[in-house]
Amino acid sequence: MTLVTTSRRSTPVTRAIAKDLAFATGVRYLPRGKHGLREISGEHDLFIVFEQQRSGILMTVYQEGEPCLRRLVKKHETGVREGLLTKGIRTSDREIGMILDDGECPVIYTDDLEDDLLLSFDGPQRRHMTLALEKIR
């Protein structure tokens, strides 16, 4: 993965999620501004876009300029990290894990008993974020 960004008209929440995920995975965060998806896909093979929608926050993963995975962020929790910083992500979503597990981003798979798919990661300044995801077909 080479980039995490937001929609053109982002919200503080989508920016916080995108920045923290970029920090955790060790990739670049790009404030979207006037950058178009075509421009971004020309420079990056793999990128994630977070955008606010009525039903929640949509996370779309693009590979080679095409959307390959979509998840609705049903719930997000930001807390204070206890203990040491952990680089990478922890997830019960095997599809996201397989895409992000490129050797540079450590992926720890969890088996959560809840129905939701979870994605959690450590951000800067002792933040810890957990996202409850739902598959979108």
C-alpha positions in Angstrom: 0.0 0.0 0.0 1.4 3.3 -0.9 -1.2 5.9 0.1 -4.2 6.7 2.3 -6.5 9.6 1.5 -10.0 11.0 1.9 -12.7 12.3 -0.3 -12.5 15.8 -1.6 -14.9 17.1 1.0 -13.7 15.2 4.0 -14.8 15.5 7.6 -12.6 15.7 10.7 -13.5 12.0 11.5 -12.5 10.7 8.0 -9.3 12.7 8.1 -8.4 11.3 11.6 -9.1 7.7 10.5 -7.1 8.1 7.3 -4.1 9.8 9.1 -4.0 7.2 11.8 -4.2 4.2 9.3 -1.4 5.8 7.3 0.7 6.2 10.4 0.1 2.6 11.5 0.9 1.1 8.1 3.9 3.3 7.5 2.5 4.9 4.3 1.8 8.4 3.1 -1.3 10.3 4.0 -2.5 12.7 1.3 -5.0 15.5 2.1 -7.1 15.0 -1.1 -7.9 18.6 -1.9 -8.2 18.9 -5.7 -6.3 15.6 -6.5 -8.5 13.4 -8.7 -8.6 9.6 -8.4 -7.2 9.3 -11.9 -4.2 11.4 -10.9 -3.7 9.4 -7.7 -4.1 6.0 -9.5 -1.5 7.1 -12.0 1.1 7.5 -9.2 0.0 4.8 -6.8 -0.8 1.1 -7.5 -2.6 0.7 -4.2 -4.5 3.3 -2.2 -7.4 3.6 0.2 -10.0 6.4 0.2 -12.2 7.2 3.2 -15.4 9.2 2.5 -18.3 10.3 4.6 -21.7 9.1 3.3 -25.2 9.2 4.8 -25.0 5.6 6.0 -21.6 6.0 7.5 -18.0 6.2 6.4 -17.1 4.3 3.2 -13.6 2.8 2.9 -12.7 1.8 -0.7 -9.4 0.1 -1.6 -8.1 0.7 -5.1 -5.7 -1.6 -6.9 -4.4 -0.6 -10.4 -6.9 2.3 -10.4 -10.0 0.1 -9.9 -12.0 -0.4 -6.7 -11.2 -3.9 -5.4 -12.7 -3.8 -1.9 -15.4 -1.7 -0.1 -16.3 -1.6 3.5 -18.8 0.5 5.5 -17.4 1.7 8.8 -20.4 1.1 11.0 -18.7 2.3 14.2 -15.4 3.8 15.1 -13.9 4.1 18.5 -10.8 6.2 19.4 -9.1 5.4 22.7 -5.9 5.9 24.5 -3.2 3.3 23.7 -2.0 1.4 26.7 1.5 0.0 26.5 3.9 0.1 23.6 3.1 1.2 20.1 2.3 -1.6 17.7 3.1 -1.0 14.0 0.7 -2.5 11.5 -2.9 -3.5 11.9 -5.0 -6.1 13.7 -8.1 -7.3 11.8 -10.7 -10.1 11.6 -11.2 -9.2 7.9 -9.1 -11.6 6.0 -9.6 -9.8 2.7 -8.2 -6.5 4.0 -5.4 -8.3 5.7 -4.4 -10.1 2.5 -4.3 -6.8 0.5 -2.4 -4.9 3.2 0.0 -7.7 4.1 2.8 -6.7 1.6 5.7 -7.5 3.9 6.1 -3.9 5.1 2.8 -3.6 7.0 2.5 -6.2 9.7 -0.9 -7.8 9.9 -2.2 -9.7 12.9 -5.4 -11.7 12.3 -7.9 -11.9 15.1 -10.9 -14.2 15.5 -13.5 -12.0 17.0 -16.8 -13.6 18.1 -18.8 -10.6 17.0 -20.6 -10.4 13.7 -18.8 -7.3 12.7 -15.4 -7.3 11.0 -12.9 -5.4 13.0 -9.9 -3.3 12.0 -7.7 -1.8 14.8 -4.5 0.1 14.7 -2.3 2.5 16.8 -2.1 6.1 15.8 0.3 8.8 16.9 0.1 10.5 20.3 -1.0 7.3 22.1 -4.2 7.0 20.1 -5.7 3.6 19.4 -8.5 3.3 16.8 -11.0 0.4 16.3 -13.3 0.3 13.3 -16.3 -2.0 13.0 -16.7 -2.8 9.3 -19.5 -4.3 7.1 -18.9 -5.8 3.7 -20.4 -4.1 0.7 -21.1 -6.1 -2.3 
